[in-house]
Amino acid sequence: VLTAYTNWSEEMPKAYHFSKKIKIGVADEGISGISDSDIAYNITLFPEGGNFVSGVNNTFAYEIRDQFGNAINEKVELISGSKVLKTDSATWQGKGIISFKSKSGKAYFVRIQSAPAHKTPVQFSQEAAISLSAKKNPVGYQIIFNKSTGEKQDIHYAIIHNNQIIHYKSLSISKEYSFILPEEILKEGTNQLVVFDNSYLPIAERLLF
């Protein structure tokens, strides 16, 4: 067992110390006792905009790693109940992207195709009612909002660069709403698109390059 802690945390309870079990074997003979069934897959989901929203189109990135932190390229499935809705292959550093339209009241999971016992739930936000997606095109970005309900809602968005607001606009949207964000609005490097509700609380966020 490998344990790590700082001088400051040495006297703290062991729950605050880093700990990991590591199997050790002879390099020439391989690591005894480790097989595919011993791999503990960890699937992390990264919803575009920051939240999964029930009842609308959602896009998310995923990352697969083993218990040692190594990236694993495997095929994954998006499932609901016993039905496979989407399949995708992680081909670079254990990463991939999936888009799907969720249905209210349905439960969704992402699982490893070759090891279906390893699955991660899609956790829908109980507060967010708007999903955010951004697609690069020749003139800038197509920004897409999807609402889970049809009622009109006032929202506001800001483009932030180097902690400065460089663009701001208010919108009234219902269901799906999209527009083109011209490339000339964006500054060189990383730009942050932040969406606020009518109380100016952030509800979605996306980086633009």
SEFINU-282090 format. One record per residue (C-alpha): x, y negated, z; residue number from 1. Coordinates in nm, 3 decimals. Example, Ala and Ser with C-alpha at 12.3 -4.5 7.8 and 13.67 -1.06 7.14 Angstrom:
<lopas>
{u = 1.230; v = 0.450; w = 0.780; seq = 1};
{u = 1.367; v = 0.106; w = 0.714; seq = 2};
</lopas>
This chain:
<lopas>
{u = 0.000; v = 0.000; w = 0.000; seq = 1};
{u = 0.140; v = -0.339; w = -0.104; seq = 2};
{u = 0.049; v = -0.621; w = 0.135; seq = 3};
{u = 0.135; v = -0.989; w = 0.088; seq = 4};
{u = 0.075; v = -1.297; w = 0.300; seq = 5};
{u = 0.236; v = -1.633; w = 0.375; seq = 6};
{u = 0.399; v = -1.739; w = 0.701; seq = 7};
{u = 0.095; v = -1.958; w = 0.763; seq = 8};
{u = -0.151; v = -1.668; w = 0.725; seq = 9};
{u = 0.063; v = -1.405; w = 0.902; seq = 10};
{u = -0.133; v = -1.433; w = 1.227; seq = 11};
{u = -0.471; v = -1.440; w = 1.052; seq = 12};
{u = -0.695; v = -1.128; w = 1.030; seq = 13};
{u = -0.587; v = -0.869; w = 0.773; seq = 14};
{u = -0.896; v = -0.948; w = 0.566; seq = 15};
{u = -0.717; v = -1.269; w = 0.463; seq = 16};
{u = -0.406; v = -1.080; w = 0.342; seq = 17};
{u = -0.362; v = -0.955; w = -0.015; seq = 18};
{u = -0.358; v = -0.575; w = -0.028; seq = 19};
{u = -0.342; v = -0.326; w = -0.316; seq = 20};
{u = -0.294; v = 0.050; w = -0.335; seq = 21};
{u = -0.030; v = 0.153; w = -0.593; seq = 22};
{u = 0.047; v = 0.505; w = -0.713; seq = 23};
{u = 0.419; v = 0.573; w = -0.770; seq = 24};
{u = 0.564; v = 0.852; w = -0.984; seq = 25};
{u = 0.882; v = 0.949; w = -1.166; seq = 26};
{u = 0.920; v = 0.747; w = -1.487; seq = 27};
{u = 1.052; v = 1.038; w = -1.695; seq = 28};
{u = 0.767; v = 1.263; w = -1.588; seq = 29};
{u = 0.489; v = 1.009; w = -1.599; seq = 30};
{u = 0.280; v = 0.899; w = -1.304; seq = 31};
{u = 0.140; v = 1.208; w = -1.141; seq = 32};
{u = -0.228; v = 1.213; w = -1.069; seq = 33};
{u = -0.330; v = 0.917; w = -1.289; seq = 34};
{u = -0.571; v = 0.996; w = -1.572; seq = 35};
{u = -0.832; v = 0.801; w = -1.766; seq = 36};
{u = -1.085; v = 0.887; w = -1.497; seq = 37};
{u = -0.866; v = 0.708; w = -1.239; seq = 38};
{u = -0.884; v = 0.376; w = -1.424; seq = 39};
{u = -1.104; v = 0.123; w = -1.245; seq = 40};
{u = -1.233; v = -0.106; w = -1.518; seq = 41};
{u = -1.309; v = -0.463; w = -1.419; seq = 42};
{u = -1.531; v = -0.649; w = -1.668; seq = 43};
{u = -1.555; v = -1.026; w = -1.614; seq = 44};
{u = -1.820; v = -1.227; w = -1.801; seq = 45};
{u = -1.779; v = -1.593; w = -1.899; seq = 46};
{u = -2.111; v = -1.742; w = -2.020; seq = 47};
{u = -2.072; v = -2.033; w = -2.262; seq = 48};
{u = -2.188; v = -2.346; w = -2.085; seq = 49};
{u = -2.130; v = -2.189; w = -1.744; seq = 50};
{u = -2.460; v = -2.004; w = -1.686; seq = 51};
{u = -2.669; v = -1.721; w = -1.827; seq = 52};
{u = -3.022; v = -1.850; w = -1.890; seq = 53};
{u = -3.314; v = -1.607; w = -1.907; seq = 54};
{u = -3.542; v = -1.616; w = -2.210; seq = 55};
{u = -3.303; v = -1.791; w = -2.453; seq = 56};
{u = -2.999; v = -1.726; w = -2.672; seq = 57};
{u = -2.683; v = -1.669; w = -2.470; seq = 58};
{u = -2.320; v = -1.638; w = -2.582; seq = 59};
{u = -2.050; v = -1.513; w = -2.349; seq = 60};
{u = -1.688; v = -1.405; w = -2.354; seq = 61};
{u = -1.577; v = -1.098; w = -2.162; seq = 62};
{u = -1.245; v = -0.971; w = -2.035; seq = 63};
{u = -1.152; v = -0.612; w = -1.942; seq = 64};
{u = -0.873; v = -0.536; w = -1.695; seq = 65};
{u = -0.773; v = -0.234; w = -1.492; seq = 66};
{u = -0.715; v = -0.222; w = -1.117; seq = 67};
{u = -0.355; v = -0.333; w = -1.171; seq = 68};
{u = -0.452; v = -0.646; w = -1.366; seq = 69};
{u = -0.354; v = -0.508; w = -1.707; seq = 70};
{u = -0.565; v = -0.611; w = -2.007; seq = 71};
{u = -0.742; v = -0.316; w = -2.175; seq = 72};
{u = -0.880; v = -0.312; w = -2.529; seq = 73};
{u = -1.196; v = -0.102; w = -2.524; seq = 74};
{u = -1.535; v = -0.095; w = -2.691; seq = 75};
{u = -1.816; v = -0.238; w = -2.479; seq = 76};
{u = -2.195; v = -0.220; w = -2.497; seq = 77};
{u = -2.460; v = -0.468; w = -2.392; seq = 78};
{u = -2.748; v = -0.263; w = -2.255; seq = 79};
{u = -3.095; v = -0.315; w = -2.110; seq = 80};
{u = -3.238; v = -0.006; w = -1.946; seq = 81};
{u = -3.132; v = 0.287; w = -2.165; seq = 82};
{u = -3.122; v = 0.079; w = -2.485; seq = 83};
{u = -2.792; v = -0.036; w = -2.639; seq = 84};
{u = -2.848; v = -0.387; w = -2.777; seq = 85};
{u = -2.500; v = -0.487; w = -2.892; seq = 86};
{u = -2.156; v = -0.330; w = -2.927; seq = 87};
{u = -1.825; v = -0.510; w = -2.950; seq = 88};
{u = -1.454; v = -0.427; w = -2.944; seq = 89};
{u = -1.200; v = -0.608; w = -2.730; seq = 90};
{u = -0.906; v = -0.628; w = -2.969; seq = 91};
{u = -0.684; v = -0.892; w = -2.807; seq = 92};
{u = -0.581; v = -0.899; w = -2.441; seq = 93};
{u = -0.903; v = -0.720; w = -2.342; seq = 94};
{u = -1.120; v = -1.010; w = -2.464; seq = 95};
{u = -1.424; v = -1.038; w = -2.689; seq = 96};
{u = -1.744; v = -1.237; w = -2.748; seq = 97};
{u = -2.111; v = -1.129; w = -2.756; seq = 98};
{u = -2.426; v = -1.328; w = -2.839; seq = 99};
{u = -2.778; v = -1.210; w = -2.758; seq = 100};
{u = -3.129; v = -1.337; w = -2.688; seq = 101};
{u = -3.246; v = -1.244; w = -2.342; seq = 102};
{u = -3.603; v = -1.173; w = -2.240; seq = 103};
{u = -3.747; v = -1.298; w = -1.913; seq = 104};
{u = -3.769; v = -1.029; w = -1.647; seq = 105};
{u = -3.524; v = -0.794; w = -1.821; seq = 106};
{u = -3.197; v = -0.676; w = -1.663; seq = 107};
{u = -2.882; v = -0.659; w = -1.875; seq = 108};
{u = -2.543; v = -0.496; w = -1.824; seq = 109};
{u = -2.210; v = -0.482; w = -2.006; seq = 110};
{u = -2.044; v = -0.141; w = -1.987; seq = 111};
{u = -1.739; v = 0.041; w = -2.124; seq = 112};
{u = -1.855; v = 0.265; w = -2.409; seq = 113};
{u = -1.613; v = 0.548; w = -2.322; seq = 114};
{u = -1.679; v = 0.515; w = -1.948; seq = 115};
{u = -2.044; v = 0.409; w = -1.907; seq = 116};
{u = -2.030; v = 0.428; w = -1.529; seq = 117};
{u = -1.819; v = 0.112; w = -1.538; seq = 118};
{u = -2.065; v = -0.172; w = -1.596; seq = 119};
{u = -2.114; v = -0.533; w = -1.494; seq = 120};
{u = -2.455; v = -0.704; w = -1.455; seq = 121};
{u = -2.547; v = -1.016; w = -1.649; seq = 122};
{u = -2.641; v = -1.252; w = -1.368; seq = 123};
{u = -2.893; v = -1.514; w = -1.472; seq = 124};
{u = -2.892; v = -1.851; w = -1.301; seq = 125};
{u = -3.195; v = -1.919; w = -1.083; seq = 126};
{u = -3.161; v = -2.294; w = -1.139; seq = 127};
{u = -3.026; v = -2.357; w = -1.490; seq = 128};
{u = -3.298; v = -2.373; w = -1.755; seq = 129};
{u = -3.079; v = -2.480; w = -2.047; seq = 130};
{u = -2.806; v = -2.289; w = -2.227; seq = 131};
{u = -2.530; v = -2.469; w = -2.417; seq = 132};
{u = -2.345; v = -2.351; w = -2.725; seq = 133};
{u = -2.090; v = -2.527; w = -2.947; seq = 134};
{u = -1.989; v = -2.407; w = -3.294; seq = 135};
{u = -1.698; v = -2.560; w = -3.484; seq = 136};
{u = -1.767; v = -2.670; w = -3.841; seq = 137};
{u = -1.582; v = -2.882; w = -4.102; seq = 138};
{u = -1.722; v = -3.213; w = -3.972; seq = 139};
{u = -1.708; v = -3.151; w = -3.597; seq = 140};
{u = -1.917; v = -2.932; w = -3.366; seq = 141};
{u = -2.274; v = -2.814; w = -3.388; seq = 142};
{u = -2.412; v = -2.851; w = -3.035; seq = 143};
{u = -2.707; v = -2.626; w = -2.954; seq = 144};
{u = -2.931; v = -2.644; w = -2.647; seq = 145};
{u = -3.184; v = -2.370; w = -2.569; seq = 146};
{u = -3.453; v = -2.418; w = -2.305; seq = 147};
{u = -3.627; v = -2.135; w = -2.128; seq = 148};
{u = -3.958; v = -2.326; w = -2.132; seq = 149};
{u = -4.132; v = -2.539; w = -2.395; seq = 150};
{u = -4.192; v = -2.847; w = -2.180; seq = 151};
{u = -3.995; v = -3.156; w = -2.275; seq = 152};
{u = -3.700; v = -3.238; w = -2.053; seq = 153};
{u = -3.479; v = -3.543; w = -2.040; seq = 154};
{u = -3.109; v = -3.462; w = -2.028; seq = 155};
{u = -2.787; v = -3.657; w = -2.067; seq = 156};
{u = -2.450; v = -3.552; w = -2.199; seq = 157};
{u = -2.105; v = -3.706; w = -2.180; seq = 158};
{u = -1.778; v = -3.640; w = -2.358; seq = 159};
{u = -1.486; v = -3.680; w = -2.119; seq = 160};
{u = -1.118; v = -3.708; w = -2.214; seq = 161};
{u = -0.839; v = -3.764; w = -1.962; seq = 162};
{u = -1.103; v = -3.836; w = -1.693; seq = 163};
{u = -1.257; v = -4.112; w = -1.906; seq = 164};
{u = -1.607; v = -4.104; w = -2.058; seq = 165};
{u = -1.559; v = -4.163; w = -2.431; seq = 166};
{u = -1.916; v = -4.086; w = -2.545; seq = 167};
{u = -2.254; v = -4.072; w = -2.371; seq = 168};
{u = -2.610; v = -4.010; w = -2.487; seq = 169};
{u = -2.956; v = -3.929; w = -2.347; seq = 170};
{u = -3.189; v = -3.678; w = -2.513; seq = 171};
{u = -3.541; v = -3.543; w = -2.473; seq = 172};
{u = -3.551; v = -3.177; w = -2.571; seq = 173};
{u = -3.794; v = -2.886; w = -2.580; seq = 174};
{u = -3.706; v = -2.524; w = -2.664; seq = 175};
{u = -3.414; v = -2.533; w = -2.913; seq = 176};
{u = -3.239; v = -2.858; w = -3.001; seq = 177};
{u = -2.923; v = -2.900; w = -3.207; seq = 178};
{u = -2.716; v = -3.183; w = -3.352; seq = 179};
{u = -2.375; v = -3.245; w = -3.506; seq = 180};
{u = -2.111; v = -3.404; w = -3.285; seq = 181};
{u = -1.875; v = -3.577; w = -3.533; seq = 182};
{u = -1.509; v = -3.491; w = -3.503; seq = 183};
{u = -1.409; v = -3.859; w = -3.493; seq = 184};
{u = -1.574; v = -3.893; w = -3.150; seq = 185};
{u = -1.332; v = -3.643; w = -3.000; seq = 186};
{u = -0.981; v = -3.732; w = -2.890; seq = 187};
{u = -0.670; v = -3.526; w = -2.953; seq = 188};
{u = -0.630; v = -3.237; w = -2.710; seq = 189};
{u = -0.899; v = -3.112; w = -2.473; seq = 190};
{u = -1.240; v = -3.280; w = -2.448; seq = 191};
{u = -1.501; v = -3.188; w = -2.189; seq = 192};
{u = -1.872; v = -3.181; w = -2.277; seq = 193};
{u = -2.085; v = -3.208; w = -1.963; seq = 194};
{u = -2.466; v = -3.191; w = -1.961; seq = 195};
{u = -2.668; v = -3.350; w = -1.677; seq = 196};
{u = -3.032; v = -3.326; w = -1.576; seq = 197};
{u = -3.244; v = -3.634; w = -1.509; seq = 198};
{u = -3.101; v = -3.652; w = -1.156; seq = 199};
{u = -2.751; v = -3.658; w = -1.309; seq = 200};
{u = -2.662; v = -3.319; w = -1.166; seq = 201};
{u = -2.438; v = -3.115; w = -1.400; seq = 202};
{u = -2.618; v = -2.815; w = -1.553; seq = 203};
{u = -2.379; v = -2.704; w = -1.830; seq = 204};
{u = -2.022; v = -2.759; w = -1.940; seq = 205};
{u = -1.805; v = -2.674; w = -2.240; seq = 206};
{u = -1.449; v = -2.753; w = -2.351; seq = 207};
{u = -1.400; v = -2.885; w = -2.706; seq = 208};
{u = -1.068; v = -2.899; w = -2.888; seq = 209};
</lopas>
